[in-house]
Amino acid sequence: MFNKKADQSGKNKKTNGKSAVKLITGWLHLWLGLSSGVIVLFLGITGCILAFEQEIRSITEPYLYVQEQGTPYLPPSQLKAVAEKYFDGKKAAGIEYPASNKSAVVSYWDEEENYKIVYVNPYTAEVLKAKNMRKDFFRIILDGHFYLWLPPQIGQPIVASATLIFVIMMITGLILWWPKNKAARKQRFSVKFNAKWRRVNYDLHNVLGFYMTWVCIFIALTGLVWGFEWFAKSVYFVTSAGKTLPPHEHPVSDTTAIASLKANPGDYVYTLMSDKAKPGESFGVYYPATHTDAIEGFVNHRPGTYYNADYYHYDQYTLEELPATGVYAGSFKEAGLADKIARMNYDIHVGAVLGITGKVLAFLGSLICASLPVTGFLVWRGRRKKKPKMVPEKRPVPDNGAIGLPA
């Protein structure tokens, strides 16, 4: 008898312990959700738009394309001279040749967030479109997604904090979702659409949340890499087996060799990059920002993404190749695991690393992320408004004498 009581007592303690964990988890899930829900909703909607940015641009921006010709591209010096007329006297920062049937992209940006692009026919130097990227739809959406259209030093911590809260919510949501038994397990994997709307909403929150949590976690974690410097350093530390995230620094040109400056050094680097690029790959040149900076050339082996690119640096006076430091130095193929993961961060975030399949997953994940605060709020509101069941009023029973019965 004593053993049975002790065993039952142990079971009760375990049950109470599990109930306490569920209670604390539920409390965290509720109040963290209420505090971050509006921002998560906004990030989910803007994330859906950004997932298919390039596909939408290819349909709505015809100036991105040109008639392919059998002649070589014009060198950067010619395209640069034409495009700089639209930069208010400023010098172009770089030129990219995306593909044989696409416009060359001449760009300018500065520390004051001025960002302009001129699309030029690479065969004829005809200007097809000049854009102020401050007014570009996707650029505006991106600024909202990153900073909520606030100054970066204010908006970025808010977005990052809401994203971190969302990660905690997904973990607590899985704990709350996890079924207690086999019967409950069958129900948790499907939405009962023929039930009342509150039940359907409850199932949408739980079932869709479960299926897309695995995608949403990748989206959220890659977002945290931009949001918190400590998080980016931690990811690099773990994936590099204990190394510190190196700063991205351009090599310095030899200013004592100014006398040996070649004419149009950008054209020379362009020739080197075009020789390295294979058909279908994009390449280009970034010009020195200062008199000590180097010229940067790049070859993107997978246009439409950003990670699989090689970067080369050259002295702007001697054109000697120089070594650079940082995640984006050198070729992707020869980079370490941590550097590759860091380069892939944006393409993982928008799903582009897996092609169109990844973008569909990122779109659906962002859509579900946006829906979870809404369905979760409706679940909470429905529980608060639920009226307690009516309990029949107990009437006092009269004593025997009151109704004339024998005592």
Phi and psi in degrees as a GROMACS rama.xvg file:
@    title "Ramachandran Plot"
@    xaxis  label "Phi"
@    yaxis  label "Psi"
@TYPE xy
-62.5622  -41.4904  PHE-2
-65.0576  -38.3506  ASN-3
-65.1516  -41.8116  LYS-4
-65.9114  -40.1544  LYS-5
-65.3105  -39.8169  ALA-6
-64.7471  -43.198  ASP-7
-64.5103  -37.799  GLN-8
-64.175  -39.6696  SER-9
-64.6073  -40.1833  GLY-10
-64.0417  -40.2471  LYS-11
-64.1131  -38.439  ASN-12
-65.4742  -42.0029  LYS-13
-63.2222  -43.2112  LYS-14
-63.2319  -43.2211  THR-15
-64.0249  -37.7716  ASN-16
-63.8469  -44.2651  GLY-17
-63.7306  -40.7314  LYS-18
-62.9388  -38.2293  SER-19
-65.3445  -41.5839  ALA-20
-62.2406  -46.0767  VAL-21
-61.1376  -39.934  LYS-22
-65.2063  -46.8572  LEU-23
-65.0673  -42.1401  ILE-24
-62.2314  -43.3735  THR-25
-63.4562  -39.8908  GLY-26
-63.006  -45.8049  TRP-27
-61.3856  -45.003  LEU-28
-60.8252  -41.4718  HIS-29
-66.244  -55.5527  LEU-30
-76.7108  -31.0627  TRP-31
-67.3105  -37.661  LEU-32
-64.9764  -42.7223  GLY-33
-66.4078  -32.2178  LEU-34
-79.3084  -26.996  SER-35
-116.002  -1.56242  SER-36
-57.1345  -43.4564  GLY-37
-64.3207  -42.2089  VAL-38
-68.5577  -41.2532  ILE-39
-62.9435  -40.2917  VAL-40
-58.6341  -46.0498  LEU-41
-64.9218  -44.2571  PHE-42
-64.6331  -35.7284  LEU-43
-65.6285  -43.2698  GLY-44
-66.4608  -46.909  ILE-45
-66.6359  -32.2515  THR-46
-64.4225  -37.6328  GLY-47
-59.8408  -41.1561  CYS-48
-67.7422  -43.7984  ILE-49
-72.3799  -21.4504  LEU-50
-60.741  -35.912  ALA-51
-113.54  32.1625  PHE-52
-56.2352  -51.3727  GLU-53
-66.2236  -37.6988  GLN-54
-66.3471  -39.8917  GLU-55
-68.2013  -41.5111  ILE-56
-61.0479  -40.4701  ARG-57
-62.6546  -23.9441  SER-58
-91.2049  -38.8404  ILE-59
-94.9908  -9.62688  THR-60
-124.853  82.9464  GLU-61
-64.0381  -20.9344  PRO-62
-71.5324  -4.26643  TYR-63
-72.7821  -15.2012  LEU-64
-119.034  149.993  TYR-65
-134.534  165.981  VAL-66
-75.5873  122.181  GLN-67
-67.0281  135.431  GLU-68
-122.992  161.162  GLN-69
-87.6279  11.3225  GLY-70
-102.392  158.824  THR-71
-67.1062  159.755  PRO-72
-65.7364  153.277  TYR-73
-73.9943  146.805  LEU-74
-69.0841  160.386  PRO-75
-57.1073  -34.2268  PRO-76
-59.4117  -36.9127  SER-77
-74.3254  -43.2363  GLN-78
-68.136  -37.2596  LEU-79
-62.8808  -43.3821  LYS-80
-62.9146  -36.9963  ALA-81
-73.0085  -43.1781  VAL-82
-72.3448  -31.8522  ALA-83
-66.5087  -12.2305  GLU-84
-65.0192  -20.0094  LYS-85
-99.7432  5.27202  TYR-86
-106.579  18.9153  PHE-87
54.2892  44.4644  ASP-88
82.8308  -1.92893  GLY-89
-86.8261  156.469  LYS-90
-88.6565  144.965  LYS-91
-64.2754  143.543  ALA-92
-88.8125  -30.1137  ALA-93
-169.896  164.909  GLY-94
-136.087  133.177  ILE-95
-123.442  140.325  GLU-96
-110.382  95.9056  TYR-97
-69.1824  -41.6567  PRO-98
-170.869  167.283  ALA-99
-67.4611  -19.2905  SER-100
-109.874  17.7966  ASN-101
-124.322  157.491  LYS-102
-70.0301  147.417  SER-103
-73.7396  146.671  ALA-104
-114.603  112.729  VAL-105
-104.797  123.345  VAL-106
-124.694  156.293  SER-107
-140.652  137.136  TYR-108
-150.136  160.899  TRP-109
-145.456  -178.86  ASP-110
-71.8363  -14.8862  GLU-111
-89.2519  15.4022  GLU-112
66.7772  21.7917  GLU-113
-77.9255  127.824  ASN-114
-143.619  115.104  TYR-115
-129.814  149.051  LYS-116
-133.047  138.062  ILE-117
-121.352  125.046  VAL-118
-95.0009  125.008  TYR-119
-127.335  139.489  VAL-120
-67.0354  118.117  ASN-121
-71.3966  -9.51444  PRO-122
-97.9169  -29.2405  TYR-123
-121.015  -11.0894  THR-124
68.4838  19.1378  ALA-125
-76.0858  130.604  GLU-126
-78.45  122.827  VAL-127
-98.3458  -30.9248  LEU-128
-166.483  136.915  LYS-129
-117.694  127.193  ALA-130
-125.672  136.464  LYS-131
-91.0674  109.351  ASN-132
-68.9524  -12.8184  MET-133
-65.1707  -24.5156  ARG-134
-103.712  3.55683  LYS-135
-73.8987  134.777  ASP-136
-57.5001  -50.7975  PHE-137
-69.2454  -30.9685  PHE-138
-66.8  -39.3207  ARG-139
-64.448  -43.5989  ILE-140
-62.2931  -41.7376  ILE-141
-62.581  -42.744  LEU-142
-62.4598  -37.9483  ASP-143
-67.188  -40.9199  GLY-144
-65.039  -36.8613  HIS-145
-85.6491  -39.8287  PHE-146
-129.272  0.954724  TYR-147
60.4762  25.931  LEU-148
61.7789  24.6293  TRP-149
-104.099  167.483  LEU-150
-54.5692  137.953  PRO-151
-51.3765  -38.3764  PRO-152
-68.3015  -14.9517  GLN-153
-102.662  -49.3691  ILE-154
-69.4097  -38.4082  GLY-155
-62.39  -46.5724  GLN-156
-62.6243  -32.6585  PRO-157
-66.3406  -47.6161  ILE-158
-63.0689  -44.416  VAL-159
-63.5769  -41.249  ALA-160
-65.1559  -41.7569  SER-161
-64.5305  -36.3812  ALA-162
-67.4078  -41.2954  THR-163
-63.3351  -41.5247  LEU-164
-61.7861  -39.1872  ILE-165
-64.0822  -37.6388  PHE-166
-61.4666  -45.0654  VAL-167
-62.2438  -38.2108  ILE-168
-65.1494  -38.9984  MET-169
-64.4627  -38.7127  MET-170
-67.371  -47.0946  ILE-171
-65.9517  -32.653  THR-172
-63.8937  -39.848  GLY-173
-64.6214  -39.2442  LEU-174
-63.2923  -43.6445  ILE-175
-69.2733  -34.5196  LEU-176
-71.9688  -32.8313  TRP-177
-55.4653  121.956  TRP-178
-70.4776  150.51  PRO-179
-80.807  -30.6769  LYS-180
-145.238  177.057  ASN-181
-65.5501  -37.8425  LYS-182
-62.3008  -44.4243  ALA-183
-69.1098  -29.8838  ALA-184
-63.2202  -39.5647  ARG-185
-63.4517  -40.0154  LYS-186
-71.991  -30.5672  GLN-187
-71.6587  -15.5084  ARG-188
-96.432  3.4348  PHE-189
-142.249  156.443  SER-190
-98.5188  127.738  VAL-191
-89.1749  86.3167  LYS-192
-70.7315  -20.0392  PHE-193
-88.0058  6.04736  ASN-194
-86.9513  -179.393  ALA-195
-66.8836  160.707  LYS-196
-63.1646  -31.8011  TRP-197
-65.4557  -38.9982  ARG-198
-69.522  -40.7378  ARG-199
-61.496  -44.461  VAL-200
-61.563  -40.9122  ASN-201
-62.4469  -43.9335  TYR-202
-66.1939  -40.3931  ASP-203
-60.3774  -42.2343  LEU-204
-64.0878  -44.6052  HIS-205
-81.7338  -48.8965  ASN-206
-70.637  -51.1545  VAL-207
-64.5378  -37.5645  LEU-208
-60.1185  -40.8921  GLY-209
-65.175  -48.5342  PHE-210
-64.0993  -35.5024  TYR-211
-98.4109  -3.49788  MET-212
-57.2492  -38.0879  THR-213
-67.1673  -31.2512  TRP-214
-79.5129  -43.6062  VAL-215
-62.6558  -32.9135  CYS-216
-63.6598  -41.7991  ILE-217
-64.301  -41.202  PHE-218
-62.4045  -44.5636  ILE-219
-68.9008  -42.9739  ALA-220
-66.5005  -39.2172  LEU-221
-68.0311  -30.101  THR-222
-67.4159  -36.2546  GLY-223
-66.8041  -25.2343  LEU-224
-60.6478  -38.1672  VAL-225
-79.3979  -32.2879  TRP-226
-74.4585  -38.8196  GLY-227
-126.338  123.829  PHE-228
-63.3779  -37.8441  GLU-229
-63.3142  -32.469  TRP-230
-72.0209  -43.5403  PHE-231
-60.1703  -42.6341  ALA-232
-66.2972  -36.5267  LYS-233
-66.8745  -42.4931  SER-234
-61.4427  -43.8271  VAL-235
-65.0586  -39.661  TYR-236
-61.7754  -43.2572  PHE-237
-70.614  -45.982  VAL-238
-76.1359  -16.2039  THR-239
-103.689  7.59864  SER-240
61.594  43.1128  ALA-241
104.295  9.3356  GLY-242
-89.2124  157.934  LYS-243
-90.3732  140.961  THR-244
-61.4813  118.305  LEU-245
-79.253  146.204  PRO-246
-71.8535  149.798  PRO-247
-87.6233  112.18  HIS-248
-129.87  129.551  GLU-249
-75.8546  146.066  HIS-250
-68.9827  162.719  PRO-251
-101.953  133.702  VAL-252
-76.9588  152.577  SER-253
-81.6508  100.414  ASP-254
-70.7251  -13.3055  THR-255
-76.5387  -9.19392  THR-256
-104.922  24.4629  ALA-257
-58.3611  -34.1512  ILE-258
-62.0826  -23.923  ALA-259
-92.5499  11.5884  SER-260
-56.661  126.967  LEU-261
-85.4846  154.805  LYS-262
-73.3774  133.987  ALA-263
50.3013  62.0863  ASN-264
-61.6883  -27.3929  PRO-265
-63.0061  -34.2082  GLY-266
-66.7518  -34.3961  ASP-267
-65.3748  -45.3548  TYR-268
-66.011  -37.1122  VAL-269
-57.9305  -42.4762  TYR-270
-63.4838  -40.549  THR-271
-63.4742  -41.785  LEU-272
-69.9441  -39.0284  MET-273
-64.9137  -31.1695  SER-274
-71.9691  -31.4336  ASP-275
-79.608  -28.0202  LYS-276
-77.9261  139.368  ALA-277
-92.8169  162.757  LYS-278
-54.6978  133.695  PRO-279
91.3458  -8.03038  GLY-280
-97.5108  151.058  GLU-281
-99.0117  156.88  SER-282
-155.98  169.808  PHE-283
179.136  -170.88  GLY-284
-136.8  137.138  VAL-285
-112.49  128.77  TYR-286
-83.2656  156.597  TYR-287
-61.7614  137.798  PRO-288
-84.1604  -25.3209  ALA-289
-135.662  175.859  THR-290
-73.8111  -10.8321  HIS-291
-105.447  -7.35159  THR-292
-73.8316  164.626  ASP-293
-102.203  161.45  ALA-294
-83.6191  135.38  ILE-295
-113.173  131.518  GLU-296
-115.722  152.073  GLY-297
-145.45  152.78  PHE-298
-130.939  122.085  VAL-299
-100.263  112.418  ASN-300
-79.4922  -10.4196  HIS-301
-138.941  79.0915  ARG-302
-55.2089  143.127  PRO-303
100.809  -13.9412  GLY-304
-127.158  176.265  THR-305
-119.407  -18.0464  TYR-306
-77.4882  -39.0686  TYR-307
-89.0452  67.1616  ASN-308
-132.33  151.181  ALA-309
-110.852  139.2  ASP-310
-122.685  134.079  TYR-311
-128.691  145.788  TYR-312
-125.728  139.852  HIS-313
-135.196  141.369  TYR-314
-59.9561  127.577  ASP-315
-71.0356  -11.8765  GLN-316
-104.192  -44.7638  TYR-317
-98.1508  -15.0831  THR-318
63.4484  20.8315  LEU-319
-77.5203  137.1  GLU-320
-69.7568  136.255  GLU-321
-121.243  144.892  LEU-322
-77.5236  145.39  PRO-323
-123.641  163.621  ALA-324
-118.733  158.64  THR-325
115.538  172.377  GLY-326
-61.1437  -36.3271  VAL-327
-96.7598  23.3126  TYR-328
-94.0841  138.063  ALA-329
78.3328  -162.416  GLY-330
-91.3646  152.861  SER-331
-67.989  -39.0385  PHE-332
-61.0128  -37.0163  LYS-333
-91.8651  -1.94153  GLU-334
-73.4129  155.272  ALA-335
-73.7994  169.641  GLY-336
-58.2142  -45.7575  LEU-337
-62.8402  -40.6007  ALA-338
-66.5944  -39.0019  ASP-339
-63.9264  -43.4984  LYS-340
-63.4855  -40.9901  ILE-341
-63.2714  -41.3065  ALA-342
-66.0336  -32.4817  ARG-343
-82.7228  -2.92263  MET-344
-55.5915  -49.8343  ASN-345
-65.3978  -43.5266  TYR-346
-67.3828  -29.807  ASP-347
-69.7903  -40.9549  ILE-348
-59.5099  -40.7803  HIS-349
-99.3315  1.7527  VAL-350
83.3637  -1.85802  GLY-351
-64.6351  -22.0484  ALA-352
-62.0634  -25.3573  VAL-353
-104.554  16.589  LEU-354
72.011  -151.383  GLY-355
-64.6727  -32.0383  ILE-356
-62.2493  -44.8225  THR-357
-64.5048  -36.7907  GLY-358
-68.0894  -37.0703  LYS-359
-64.009  -43.2628  VAL-360
-62.8187  -42.3174  LEU-361
-64.3993  -39.5524  ALA-362
-62.8083  -49.2286  PHE-363
-65.5539  -39.4679  LEU-364
-61.9032  -43.8044  GLY-365
-65.0113  -37.8099  SER-366
-65.0444  -43.7614  LEU-367
-65.9677  -40.6223  ILE-368
-56.2121  -41.7949  CYS-369
-67.983  -31.6823  ALA-370
-79.3534  -27.884  SER-371
-59.9235  -43.8995  LEU-372
-61.9554  -33.6802  PRO-373
-71.1512  -53.0303  VAL-374
-64.6763  -36.5684  THR-375
-64.559  -40.9652  GLY-376
-63.6894  -39.9865  PHE-377
-66.5103  -36.1443  LEU-378
-61.9807  -47.373  VAL-379
-63.7923  -43.3403  TRP-380
-66.1603  -38.8506  ARG-381
-64.0252  -37.1138  GLY-382
-69.2724  -35.3917  ARG-383
-69.7485  -33.5608  ARG-384
-87.9099  -8.93543  LYS-385
-66.0655  123.926  LYS-386
-81.8239  143.071  LYS-387
-67.6702  147.466  PRO-388
-64.8619  144.811  LYS-389
-73.5991  128.311  MET-390
-101.415  126.121  VAL-391
-57.2255  136.273  PRO-392
-71.1619  131.173  GLU-393
-83.9002  121.226  LYS-394
-90.0568  145.622  ARG-395
-67.7832  135.217  PRO-396
-85.918  122.578  VAL-397
-69.9479  154.357  PRO-398
-75.3296  167.819  ASP-399
-58.6976  -37.9514  ASN-400
-66.4629  -28.3496  GLY-401
-67.3144  -24.3562  ALA-402
-113.178  13.5434  ILE-403
78.0754  18.6613  GLY-404
-92.1833  157.589  LEU-405
-68.1176  146.309  PRO-406
